[in-house]
Structure formats: structure tokens, C-alpha cells
Amino acid sequence: MSLMEMKFSISKKVLCAVFGHKIITSKKITSHLKEYQCTICKMELTNDEKGGITFLTPELKEINDALETFCQKKLSLKQH
Ligand SMILES: [Zn+2]
């Protein structure tokens, strides 16, 4: 990463710290489980088991991906 890129990503984080994150839903896994992303600093969030919001760690991402595959399989089974 160049120094300019580093400065750029730091200033984005500062923007979020000052104005707040601009969060969008990046992925809908189930009706209760979604992944969210800040369009400015690309920070990722997801729902935890209590229905709250937590940071999307690589472990949680793996669980979400597995759940998504599982739900899609269930859905395609219903259609046949
Ligand atoms: Zn942000």
C-alpha cells in the first residue's frame, strides 16, 4: 500500500467517525440474518444470534456462507 492510499483510507475512517457510517445491506441470508457494509470505509457487519449487530469476522462470514448455501438448497428442494 502506498503512502497516498494509506492517507486515503485513514481519511475515510475519519469521515465515518465524524459523520457516522453509511450502512447498506450487502447480503440477505435469511429474514433474520443479513450482512451489512459501510459504503465509505467498507466495514462489514452482521446480525448476531440475539438479533443485534456485530462485526463480521472471518468466522462469522464462514457461518453465514454455510447458512446461505443451506437455505438455498432448502429453497430449491421446495420448488421441485
Ligand atoms: Zn464507515
PDB file of the backbone (N, CA, C, O) and the ligand in Angstrom, with CONECT records:
HET     ZN  A 101       1
ATOM      1  N   MET A   1       0.848  -1.203   0.000  1.00  0.00           N
ATOM      2  CA  MET A   1       0.000   0.000   0.000  1.00  0.00           C
ATOM      3  C   MET A   1       0.885   1.256   0.000  1.00  0.00           C
ATOM      4  O   MET A   1       1.796   1.379   0.819  1.00  0.00           O
ATOM      5  N   SER A   2       0.616   2.164  -0.902  1.00  0.00           N
ATOM      6  CA  SER A   2       1.408   3.384  -0.965  1.00  0.00           C
ATOM      7  C   SER A   2       0.977   4.353   0.136  1.00  0.00           C
ATOM      8  O   SER A   2      -0.073   4.191   0.757  1.00  0.00           O
ATOM      9  N   LEU A   3       1.802   5.342   0.352  1.00  0.00           N
ATOM     10  CA  LEU A   3       1.509   6.320   1.402  1.00  0.00           C
ATOM     11  C   LEU A   3       0.217   7.076   1.092  1.00  0.00           C
ATOM     12  O   LEU A   3      -0.558   7.399   1.992  1.00  0.00           O
ATOM     13  N   MET A   4      -0.005   7.354  -0.208  1.00  0.00           N
ATOM     14  CA  MET A   4      -1.215   8.081  -0.587  1.00  0.00           C
ATOM     15  C   MET A   4      -2.462   7.259  -0.321  1.00  0.00           C
ATOM     16  O   MET A   4      -3.471   7.778   0.156  1.00  0.00           O
ATOM     17  N   GLU A   5      -2.385   5.951  -0.638  1.00  0.00           N
ATOM     18  CA  GLU A   5      -3.519   5.061  -0.383  1.00  0.00           C
ATOM     19  C   GLU A   5      -3.805   4.972   1.108  1.00  0.00           C
ATOM     20  O   GLU A   5      -4.959   4.931   1.534  1.00  0.00           O
ATOM     21  N   MET A   6      -2.723   4.943   1.899  1.00  0.00           N
ATOM     22  CA  MET A   6      -2.870   4.867   3.344  1.00  0.00           C
ATOM     23  C   MET A   6      -3.579   6.115   3.875  1.00  0.00           C
ATOM     24  O   MET A   6      -4.477   6.026   4.713  1.00  0.00           O
ATOM     25  N   LYS A   7      -3.166   7.257   3.381  1.00  0.00           N
ATOM     26  CA  LYS A   7      -3.786   8.512   3.804  1.00  0.00           C
ATOM     27  C   LYS A   7      -5.264   8.530   3.420  1.00  0.00           C
ATOM     28  O   LYS A   7      -6.113   9.003   4.175  1.00  0.00           O
ATOM     29  N   PHE A   8      -5.553   8.000   2.223  1.00  0.00           N
ATOM     30  CA  PHE A   8      -6.915   7.983   1.702  1.00  0.00           C
ATOM     31  C   PHE A   8      -7.811   7.115   2.588  1.00  0.00           C
ATOM     32  O   PHE A   8      -8.922   7.520   2.931  1.00  0.00           O
ATOM     33  N   SER A   9      -7.329   5.917   2.962  1.00  0.00           N
ATOM     34  CA  SER A   9      -8.158   5.027   3.771  1.00  0.00           C
ATOM     35  C   SER A   9      -8.315   5.563   5.191  1.00  0.00           C
ATOM     36  O   SER A   9      -9.354   5.359   5.820  1.00  0.00           O
ATOM     37  N   ILE A  10      -7.300   6.241   5.691  1.00  0.00           N
ATOM     38  CA  ILE A  10      -7.414   6.835   7.022  1.00  0.00           C
ATOM     39  C   ILE A  10      -8.453   7.956   7.002  1.00  0.00           C
ATOM     40  O   ILE A  10      -9.262   8.062   7.923  1.00  0.00           O
ATOM     41  N   SER A  11      -8.438   8.788   5.965  1.00  0.00           N
ATOM     42  CA  SER A  11      -9.382   9.899   5.915  1.00  0.00           C
ATOM     43  C   SER A  11     -10.817   9.402   5.792  1.00  0.00           C
ATOM     44  O   SER A  11     -11.741  10.042   6.293  1.00  0.00           O
ATOM     45  N   LYS A  12     -11.012   8.243   5.117  1.00  0.00           N
ATOM     46  CA  LYS A  12     -12.351   7.654   5.024  1.00  0.00           C
ATOM     47  C   LYS A  12     -12.852   7.256   6.402  1.00  0.00           C
ATOM     48  O   LYS A  12     -14.013   7.476   6.747  1.00  0.00           O
ATOM     49  N   LYS A  13     -11.948   6.661   7.191  1.00  0.00           N
ATOM     50  CA  LYS A  13     -12.328   6.252   8.541  1.00  0.00           C
ATOM     51  C   LYS A  13     -12.655   7.454   9.397  1.00  0.00           C
ATOM     52  O   LYS A  13     -13.561   7.416  10.229  1.00  0.00           O
ATOM     53  N   VAL A  14     -11.906   8.522   9.185  1.00  0.00           N
ATOM     54  CA  VAL A  14     -12.169   9.757   9.920  1.00  0.00           C
ATOM     55  C   VAL A  14     -13.546  10.295   9.542  1.00  0.00           C
ATOM     56  O   VAL A  14     -14.301  10.751  10.400  1.00  0.00           O
ATOM     57  N   LEU A  15     -13.864  10.237   8.251  1.00  0.00           N
ATOM     58  CA  LEU A  15     -15.184  10.656   7.767  1.00  0.00           C
ATOM     59  C   LEU A  15     -16.294   9.907   8.498  1.00  0.00           C
ATOM     60  O   LEU A  15     -17.269  10.511   8.947  1.00  0.00           O
ATOM     61  N   CYS A  16     -16.141   8.592   8.614  1.00  0.00           N
ATOM     62  CA  CYS A  16     -17.142   7.762   9.290  1.00  0.00           C
ATOM     63  C   CYS A  16     -17.222   8.112  10.767  1.00  0.00           C
ATOM     64  O   CYS A  16     -18.304   8.132  11.353  1.00  0.00           O
ATOM     65  N   ALA A  17     -16.060   8.388  11.368  1.00  0.00           N
ATOM     66  CA  ALA A  17     -16.041   8.719  12.791  1.00  0.00           C
ATOM     67  C   ALA A  17     -16.769  10.033  13.041  1.00  0.00           C
ATOM     68  O   ALA A  17     -17.405  10.211  14.081  1.00  0.00           O
ATOM     69  N   VAL A  18     -16.674  10.946  12.089  1.00  0.00           N
ATOM     70  CA  VAL A  18     -17.295  12.257  12.263  1.00  0.00           C
ATOM     71  C   VAL A  18     -18.774  12.222  11.870  1.00  0.00           C
ATOM     72  O   VAL A  18     -19.629  12.693  12.620  1.00  0.00           O
ATOM     73  N   PHE A  19     -19.074  11.657  10.679  1.00  0.00           N
ATOM     74  CA  PHE A  19     -20.447  11.719  10.160  1.00  0.00           C
ATOM     75  C   PHE A  19     -21.252  10.441  10.391  1.00  0.00           C
ATOM     76  O   PHE A  19     -22.461  10.404  10.163  1.00  0.00           O
ATOM     77  N   GLY A  20     -20.561   9.393  10.848  1.00  0.00           N
ATOM     78  CA  GLY A  20     -21.250   8.112  11.032  1.00  0.00           C
ATOM     79  C   GLY A  20     -21.131   7.272   9.778  1.00  0.00           C
ATOM     80  O   GLY A  20     -20.928   7.802   8.685  1.00  0.00           O
ATOM     81  N   HIS A  21     -21.259   5.958   9.932  1.00  0.00           N
ATOM     82  CA  HIS A  21     -21.133   5.058   8.789  1.00  0.00           C
ATOM     83  C   HIS A  21     -22.359   5.144   7.895  1.00  0.00           C
ATOM     84  O   HIS A  21     -23.469   5.411   8.355  1.00  0.00           O
ATOM     85  N   LYS A  22     -22.130   4.911   6.602  1.00  0.00           N
ATOM     86  CA  LYS A  22     -23.253   4.817   5.668  1.00  0.00           C
ATOM     87  C   LYS A  22     -23.455   3.324   5.388  1.00  0.00           C
ATOM     88  O   LYS A  22     -22.820   2.751   4.503  1.00  0.00           O
ATOM     89  N   ILE A  23     -24.350   2.716   6.158  1.00  0.00           N
ATOM     90  CA  ILE A  23     -24.512   1.261   6.133  1.00  0.00           C
ATOM     91  C   ILE A  23     -25.590   0.850   5.126  1.00  0.00           C
ATOM     92  O   ILE A  23     -26.696   1.390   5.129  1.00  0.00           O
ATOM     93  N   ILE A  24     -25.248  -0.113   4.266  1.00  0.00           N
ATOM     94  CA  ILE A  24     -26.238  -0.719   3.376  1.00  0.00           C
ATOM     95  C   ILE A  24     -26.281  -2.227   3.635  1.00  0.00           C
ATOM     96  O   ILE A  24     -25.321  -2.790   4.162  1.00  0.00           O
ATOM     97  N   THR A  25     -27.386  -2.884   3.270  1.00  0.00           N
ATOM     98  CA  THR A  25     -27.469  -4.337   3.375  1.00  0.00           C
ATOM     99  C   THR A  25     -26.747  -4.927   2.177  1.00  0.00           C
ATOM    100  O   THR A  25     -27.150  -4.725   1.032  1.00  0.00           O
ATOM    101  N   SER A  26     -25.668  -5.663   2.455  1.00  0.00           N
ATOM    102  CA  SER A  26     -24.873  -6.211   1.353  1.00  0.00           C
ATOM    103  C   SER A  26     -25.330  -7.610   0.970  1.00  0.00           C
ATOM    104  O   SER A  26     -25.163  -8.029  -0.175  1.00  0.00           O
ATOM    105  N   LYS A  27     -25.909  -8.339   1.931  1.00  0.00           N
ATOM    106  CA  LYS A  27     -26.353  -9.699   1.641  1.00  0.00           C
ATOM    107  C   LYS A  27     -27.496 -10.087   2.569  1.00  0.00           C
ATOM    108  O   LYS A  27     -27.437  -9.845   3.774  1.00  0.00           O
ATOM    109  N   LYS A  28     -28.540 -10.693   1.998  1.00  0.00           N
ATOM    110  CA  LYS A  28     -29.640 -11.186   2.829  1.00  0.00           C
ATOM    111  C   LYS A  28     -29.552 -12.700   2.861  1.00  0.00           C
ATOM    112  O   LYS A  28     -29.713 -13.361   1.835  1.00  0.00           O
ATOM    113  N   ILE A  29     -29.295 -13.252   4.049  1.00  0.00           N
ATOM    114  CA  ILE A  29     -29.116 -14.701   4.172  1.00  0.00           C
ATOM    115  C   ILE A  29     -30.449 -15.355   4.531  1.00  0.00           C
ATOM    116  O   ILE A  29     -30.917 -16.247   3.824  1.00  0.00           O
ATOM    117  N   THR A  30     -31.049 -14.916   5.619  1.00  0.00           N
ATOM    118  CA  THR A  30     -32.412 -15.323   5.970  1.00  0.00           C
ATOM    119  C   THR A  30     -33.159 -14.039   6.331  1.00  0.00           C
ATOM    120  O   THR A  30     -32.595 -12.947   6.271  1.00  0.00           O
ATOM    121  N   SER A  31     -34.435 -14.180   6.706  1.00  0.00           N
ATOM    122  CA  SER A  31     -35.204 -12.978   7.057  1.00  0.00           C
ATOM    123  C   SER A  31     -34.661 -12.317   8.321  1.00  0.00           C
ATOM    124  O   SER A  31     -34.897 -11.132   8.559  1.00  0.00           O
ATOM    125  N   HIS A  32     -33.931 -13.090   9.134  1.00  0.00           N
ATOM    126  CA  HIS A  32     -33.388 -12.537  10.381  1.00  0.00           C
ATOM    127  C   HIS A  32     -31.887 -12.285  10.321  1.00  0.00           C
ATOM    128  O   HIS A  32     -31.324 -11.630  11.198  1.00  0.00           O
ATOM    129  N   LEU A  33     -31.248 -12.807   9.285  1.00  0.00           N
ATOM    130  CA  LEU A  33     -29.786 -12.722   9.215  1.00  0.00           C
ATOM    131  C   LEU A  33     -29.354 -12.022   7.934  1.00  0.00           C
ATOM    132  O   LEU A  33     -29.627 -12.478   6.824  1.00  0.00           O
ATOM    133  N   LYS A  34     -28.678 -10.908   8.127  1.00  0.00           N
ATOM    134  CA  LYS A  34     -28.210 -10.132   6.978  1.00  0.00           C
ATOM    135  C   LYS A  34     -26.763  -9.707   7.206  1.00  0.00           C
ATOM    136  O   LYS A  34     -26.274  -9.675   8.335  1.00  0.00           O
ATOM    137  N   GLU A  35     -26.093  -9.383   6.101  1.00  0.00           N
ATOM    138  CA  GLU A  35     -24.764  -8.791   6.200  1.00  0.00           C
ATOM    139  C   GLU A  35     -24.871  -7.340   5.754  1.00  0.00           C
ATOM    140  O   GLU A  35     -25.601  -7.013   4.817  1.00  0.00           O
ATOM    141  N   TYR A  36     -24.145  -6.491   6.430  1.00  0.00           N
ATOM    142  CA  TYR A  36     -24.188  -5.060   6.135  1.00  0.00           C
ATOM    143  C   TYR A  36     -22.788  -4.555   5.832  1.00  0.00           C
ATOM    144  O   TYR A  36     -21.797  -5.113   6.304  1.00  0.00           O
ATOM    145  N   GLN A  37     -22.717  -3.486   5.034  1.00  0.00           N
ATOM    146  CA  GLN A  37     -21.409  -2.906   4.741  1.00  0.00           C
ATOM    147  C   GLN A  37     -21.522  -1.391   4.695  1.00  0.00           C
ATOM    148  O   GLN A  37     -22.502  -0.837   4.195  1.00  0.00           O
ATOM    149  N   CYS A  38     -20.503  -0.737   5.223  1.00  0.00           N
ATOM    150  CA  CYS A  38     -20.418   0.715   5.120  1.00  0.00           C
ATOM    151  C   CYS A  38     -19.865   1.031   3.731  1.00  0.00           C
ATOM    152  O   CYS A  38     -18.797   0.545   3.360  1.00  0.00           O
ATOM    153  N   THR A  39     -20.592   1.842   2.967  1.00  0.00           N
ATOM    154  CA  THR A  39     -20.169   2.145   1.593  1.00  0.00           C
ATOM    155  C   THR A  39     -18.945   3.053   1.564  1.00  0.00           C
ATOM    156  O   THR A  39     -18.312   3.199   0.518  1.00  0.00           O
ATOM    157  N   ILE A  40     -18.606   3.661   2.688  1.00  0.00           N
ATOM    158  CA  ILE A  40     -17.470   4.595   2.714  1.00  0.00           C
ATOM    159  C   ILE A  40     -16.177   3.882   3.116  1.00  0.00           C
ATOM    160  O   ILE A  40     -15.196   3.916   2.373  1.00  0.00           O
ATOM    161  N   CYS A  41     -16.168   3.234   4.289  1.00  0.00           N
ATOM    162  CA  CYS A  41     -14.926   2.605   4.762  1.00  0.00           C
ATOM    163  C   CYS A  41     -14.913   1.089   4.564  1.00  0.00           C
ATOM    164  O   CYS A  41     -13.928   0.432   4.899  1.00  0.00           O
ATOM    165  N   LYS A  42     -16.015   0.521   4.014  1.00  0.00           N
ATOM    166  CA  LYS A  42     -16.129  -0.916   3.699  1.00  0.00           C
ATOM    167  C   LYS A  42     -16.134  -1.816   4.937  1.00  0.00           C
ATOM    168  O   LYS A  42     -15.913  -3.023   4.836  1.00  0.00           O
ATOM    169  N   MET A  43     -16.389  -1.217   6.107  1.00  0.00           N
ATOM    170  CA  MET A  43     -16.520  -2.019   7.316  1.00  0.00           C
ATOM    171  C   MET A  43     -17.728  -2.951   7.173  1.00  0.00           C
ATOM    172  O   MET A  43     -18.786  -2.532   6.702  1.00  0.00           O
ATOM    173  N   GLU A  44     -17.568  -4.222   7.583  1.00  0.00           N
ATOM    174  CA  GLU A  44     -18.645  -5.188   7.429  1.00  0.00           C
ATOM    175  C   GLU A  44     -19.251  -5.573   8.772  1.00  0.00           C
ATOM    176  O   GLU A  44     -18.547  -5.746   9.766  1.00  0.00           O
ATOM    177  N   LEU A  45     -20.579  -5.702   8.776  1.00  0.00           N
ATOM    178  CA  LEU A  45     -21.311  -6.060   9.987  1.00  0.00           C
ATOM    179  C   LEU A  45     -22.275  -7.182   9.657  1.00  0.00           C
ATOM    180  O   LEU A  45     -22.587  -7.421   8.490  1.00  0.00           O
ATOM    181  N   THR A  46     -22.749  -7.872  10.691  1.00  0.00           N
ATOM    182  CA  THR A  46     -23.767  -8.893  10.502  1.00  0.00           C
ATOM    183  C   THR A  46     -24.630  -8.970  11.757  1.00  0.00           C
ATOM    184  O   THR A  46     -24.311  -8.360  12.778  1.00  0.00           O
ATOM    185  N   ASN A  47     -25.733  -9.728  11.673  1.00  0.00           N
ATOM    186  CA  ASN A  47     -26.578  -9.924  12.854  1.00  0.00           C
ATOM    187  C   ASN A  47     -25.993 -11.029  13.719  1.00  0.00           C
ATOM    188  O   ASN A  47     -25.495 -12.031  13.205  1.00  0.00           O
ATOM    189  N   ASP A  48     -26.053 -10.847  15.030  1.00  0.00           N
ATOM    190  CA  ASP A  48     -25.646 -11.929  15.917  1.00  0.00           C
ATOM    191  C   ASP A  48     -26.885 -12.745  16.316  1.00  0.00           C
ATOM    192  O   ASP A  48     -28.005 -12.429  15.916  1.00  0.00           O
ATOM    193  N   GLU A  49     -26.663 -13.790  17.104  1.00  0.00           N
ATOM    194  CA  GLU A  49     -27.757 -14.707  17.432  1.00  0.00           C
ATOM    195  C   GLU A  49     -28.842 -14.059  18.279  1.00  0.00           C
ATOM    196  O   GLU A  49     -29.950 -14.587  18.373  1.00  0.00           O
ATOM    197  N   LYS A  50     -28.537 -12.923  18.894  1.00  0.00           N
ATOM    198  CA  LYS A  50     -29.529 -12.236  19.719  1.00  0.00           C
ATOM    199  C   LYS A  50     -30.282 -11.163  18.925  1.00  0.00           C
ATOM    200  O   LYS A  50     -31.112 -10.440  19.476  1.00  0.00           O
ATOM    201  N   GLY A  51     -29.985 -11.071  17.639  1.00  0.00           N
ATOM    202  CA  GLY A  51     -30.678 -10.102  16.789  1.00  0.00           C
ATOM    203  C   GLY A  51     -30.005  -8.742  16.781  1.00  0.00           C
ATOM    204  O   GLY A  51     -30.507  -7.795  16.175  1.00  0.00           O
ATOM    205  N   GLY A  52     -28.871  -8.650  17.454  1.00  0.00           N
ATOM    206  CA  GLY A  52     -28.113  -7.399  17.451  1.00  0.00           C
ATOM    207  C   GLY A  52     -27.177  -7.331  16.263  1.00  0.00           C
ATOM    208  O   GLY A  52     -27.213  -8.186  15.377  1.00  0.00           O
ATOM    209  N   ILE A  53     -26.347  -6.318  16.252  1.00  0.00           N
ATOM    210  CA  ILE A  53     -25.383  -6.124  15.155  1.00  0.00           C
ATOM    211  C   ILE A  53     -23.976  -6.328  15.705  1.00  0.00           C
ATOM    212  O   ILE A  53     -23.634  -5.813  16.770  1.00  0.00           O
ATOM    213  N   THR A  54     -23.177  -7.074  14.978  1.00  0.00           N
ATOM    214  CA  THR A  54     -21.805  -7.316  15.400  1.00  0.00           C
ATOM    215  C   THR A  54     -20.872  -7.239  14.190  1.00  0.00           C
ATOM    216  O   THR A  54     -21.332  -7.301  13.049  1.00  0.00           O
ATOM    217  N   PHE A  55     -19.579  -7.106  14.428  1.00  0.00           N
ATOM    218  CA  PHE A  55     -18.613  -7.050  13.331  1.00  0.00           C
ATOM    219  C   PHE A  55     -18.559  -8.401  12.618  1.00  0.00           C
ATOM    220  O   PHE A  55     -18.595  -9.455  13.254  1.00  0.00           O
ATOM    221  N   LEU A  56     -18.475  -8.353  11.303  1.00  0.00           N
ATOM    222  CA  LEU A  56     -18.405  -9.576  10.501  1.00  0.00           C
ATOM    223  C   LEU A  56     -16.971 -10.097  10.479  1.00  0.00           C
ATOM    224  O   LEU A  56     -16.137  -9.643   9.696  1.00  0.00           O
ATOM    225  N   THR A  57     -16.707 -11.065  11.363  1.00  0.00           N
ATOM    226  CA  THR A  57     -15.373 -11.670  11.430  1.00  0.00           C
ATOM    227  C   THR A  57     -15.285 -12.771  10.370  1.00  0.00           C
ATOM    228  O   THR A  57     -16.324 -13.229   9.895  1.00  0.00           O
ATOM    229  N   PRO A  58     -14.092 -13.208   9.986  1.00  0.00           N
ATOM    230  CA  PRO A  58     -13.967 -14.309   9.010  1.00  0.00           C
ATOM    231  C   PRO A  58     -14.734 -15.560   9.455  1.00  0.00           C
ATOM    232  O   PRO A  58     -15.278 -16.282   8.620  1.00  0.00           O
ATOM    233  N   GLU A  59     -14.778 -15.818  10.776  1.00  0.00           N
ATOM    234  CA  GLU A  59     -15.504 -16.977  11.294  1.00  0.00           C
ATOM    235  C   GLU A  59     -17.000 -16.832  11.037  1.00  0.00           C
ATOM    236  O   GLU A  59     -17.660 -17.766  10.584  1.00  0.00           O
ATOM    237  N   LEU A  60     -17.526 -15.631  11.338  1.00  0.00           N
ATOM    238  CA  LEU A  60     -18.954 -15.376  11.131  1.00  0.00           C
ATOM    239  C   LEU A  60     -19.311 -15.424   9.648  1.00  0.00           C
ATOM    240  O   LEU A  60     -20.388 -15.890   9.276  1.00  0.00           O
ATOM    241  N   LYS A  61     -18.402 -14.941   8.806  1.00  0.00           N
ATOM    242  CA  LYS A  61     -18.621 -14.954   7.361  1.00  0.00           C
ATOM    243  C   LYS A  61     -18.751 -16.387   6.866  1.00  0.00           C
ATOM    244  O   LYS A  61     -19.582 -16.682   6.007  1.00  0.00           O
ATOM    245  N   GLU A  62     -17.927 -17.275   7.412  1.00  0.00           N
ATOM    246  CA  GLU A  62     -17.972 -18.692   7.047  1.00  0.00           C
ATOM    247  C   GLU A  62     -19.314 -19.300   7.437  1.00  0.00           C
ATOM    248  O   GLU A  62     -19.924 -20.036   6.661  1.00  0.00           O
ATOM    249  N   ILE A  63     -19.767 -18.983   8.656  1.00  0.00           N
ATOM    250  CA  ILE A  63     -21.050 -19.488   9.144  1.00  0.00           C
ATOM    251  C   ILE A  63     -22.180 -18.977   8.252  1.00  0.00           C
ATOM    252  O   ILE A  63     -23.068 -19.736   7.865  1.00  0.00           O
ATOM    253  N   ASN A  64     -22.139 -17.681   7.930  1.00  0.00           N
ATOM    254  CA  ASN A  64     -23.162 -17.081   7.081  1.00  0.00           C
ATOM    255  C   ASN A  64     -23.196 -17.726   5.696  1.00  0.00           C
ATOM    256  O   ASN A  64     -24.267 -17.999   5.155  1.00  0.00           O
ATOM    257  N   ASP A  65     -22.014 -17.964   5.131  1.00  0.00           N
ATOM    258  CA  ASP A  65     -21.927 -18.591   3.804  1.00  0.00           C
ATOM    259  C   ASP A  65     -22.524 -19.995   3.823  1.00  0.00           C
ATOM    260  O   ASP A  65     -23.232 -20.399   2.901  1.00  0.00           O
ATOM    261  N   ALA A  66     -22.220 -20.738   4.905  1.00  0.00           N
ATOM    262  CA  ALA A  66     -22.752 -22.094   5.046  1.00  0.00           C
ATOM    263  C   ALA A  66     -24.268 -22.056   5.182  1.00  0.00           C
ATOM    264  O   ALA A  66     -24.974 -22.858   4.571  1.00  0.00           O
ATOM    265  N   LEU A  67     -24.761 -21.120   5.987  1.00  0.00           N
ATOM    266  CA  LEU A  67     -26.198 -20.954   6.176  1.00  0.00           C
ATOM    267  C   LEU A  67     -26.898 -20.582   4.871  1.00  0.00           C
ATOM    268  O   LEU A  67     -27.987 -21.070   4.566  1.00  0.00           O
ATOM    269  N   GLU A  68     -26.243 -19.706   4.111  1.00  0.00           N
ATOM    270  CA  GLU A  68     -26.804 -19.256   2.845  1.00  0.00           C
ATOM    271  C   GLU A  68     -26.944 -20.431   1.878  1.00  0.00           C
ATOM    272  O   GLU A  68     -27.979 -20.592   1.232  1.00  0.00           O
ATOM    273  N   THR A  69     -25.892 -21.252   1.784  1.00  0.00           N
ATOM    274  CA  THR A  69     -25.919 -22.433   0.922  1.00  0.00           C
ATOM    275  C   THR A  69     -27.011 -23.387   1.371  1.00  0.00           C
ATOM    276  O   THR A  69     -27.740 -23.943   0.549  1.00  0.00           O
ATOM    277  N   PHE A  70     -27.120 -23.575   2.688  1.00  0.00           N
ATOM    278  CA  PHE A  70     -28.119 -24.450   3.268  1.00  0.00           C
ATOM    279  C   PHE A  70     -29.533 -23.964   2.921  1.00  0.00           C
ATOM    280  O   PHE A  70     -30.388 -24.759   2.530  1.00  0.00           O
ATOM    281  N   CYS A  71     -29.768 -22.676   3.065  1.00  0.00           N
ATOM    282  CA  CYS A  71     -31.089 -22.103   2.806  1.00  0.00           C
ATOM    283  C   CYS A  71     -31.440 -22.170   1.329  1.00  0.00           C
ATOM    284  O   CYS A  71     -32.594 -22.405   0.970  1.00  0.00           O
ATOM    285  N   GLN A  72     -30.446 -21.963   0.474  1.00  0.00           N
ATOM    286  CA  GLN A  72     -30.695 -22.027  -0.967  1.00  0.00           C
ATOM    287  C   GLN A  72     -31.051 -23.445  -1.387  1.00  0.00           C
ATOM    288  O   GLN A  72     -31.909 -23.648  -2.247  1.00  0.00           O
ATOM    289  N   LYS A  73     -30.388 -24.428  -0.776  1.00  0.00           N
ATOM    290  CA  LYS A  73     -30.687 -25.836  -1.070  1.00  0.00           C
ATOM    291  C   LYS A  73     -32.110 -26.164  -0.664  1.00  0.00           C
ATOM    292  O   LYS A  73     -32.840 -26.834  -1.394  1.00  0.00           O
ATOM    293  N   LYS A  74     -32.500 -25.675   0.527  1.00  0.00           N
ATOM    294  CA  LYS A  74     -33.849 -25.911   1.040  1.00  0.00           C
ATOM    295  C   LYS A  74     -34.887 -25.304   0.100  1.00  0.00           C
ATOM    296  O   LYS A  74     -35.936 -25.890  -0.166  1.00  0.00           O
ATOM    297  N   LEU A  75     -34.561 -24.118  -0.390  1.00  0.00           N
ATOM    298  CA  LEU A  75     -35.468 -23.401  -1.273  1.00  0.00           C
ATOM    299  C   LEU A  75     -35.633 -24.141  -2.602  1.00  0.00           C
ATOM    300  O   LEU A  75     -36.747 -24.266  -3.112  1.00  0.00           O
ATOM    301  N   SER A  76     -34.523 -24.630  -3.160  1.00  0.00           N
ATOM    302  CA  SER A  76     -34.600 -25.302  -4.456  1.00  0.00           C
ATOM    303  C   SER A  76     -35.293 -26.653  -4.324  1.00  0.00           C
ATOM    304  O   SER A  76     -35.911 -27.126  -5.277  1.00  0.00           O
ATOM    305  N   LEU A  77     -35.197 -27.279  -3.147  1.00  0.00           N
ATOM    306  CA  LEU A  77     -35.906 -28.530  -2.900  1.00  0.00           C
ATOM    307  C   LEU A  77     -37.412 -28.307  -2.912  1.00  0.00           C
ATOM    308  O   LEU A  77     -38.169 -29.132  -3.424  1.00  0.00           O
ATOM    309  N   LYS A  78     -37.834 -27.195  -2.347  1.00  0.00           N
ATOM    310  CA  LYS A  78     -39.257 -26.853  -2.289  1.00  0.00           C
ATOM    311  C   LYS A  78     -39.838 -26.667  -3.692  1.00  0.00           C
ATOM    312  O   LYS A  78     -40.986 -27.023  -3.959  1.00  0.00           O
ATOM    313  N   GLN A  79     -39.023 -26.105  -4.577  1.00  0.00           N
ATOM    314  CA  GLN A  79     -39.508 -25.777  -5.919  1.00  0.00           C
ATOM    315  C   GLN A  79     -39.708 -27.014  -6.779  1.00  0.00           C
ATOM    316  O   GLN A  79     -40.450 -26.961  -7.759  1.00  0.00           O
ATOM    317  N   HIS A  80     -39.056 -28.141  -6.434  1.00  0.00           N
ATOM    318  CA  HIS A  80     -39.161 -29.336  -7.267  1.00  0.00           C
ATOM    319  C   HIS A  80     -40.329 -30.219  -6.876  1.00  0.00           C
ATOM    320  O   HIS A  80     -40.546 -31.264  -7.490  1.00  0.00           O
TER     321      HIS A  80
HETATM  322 ZN    ZN A 101     -17.796   3.607   7.593  1.00  0.00          ZN2+
END
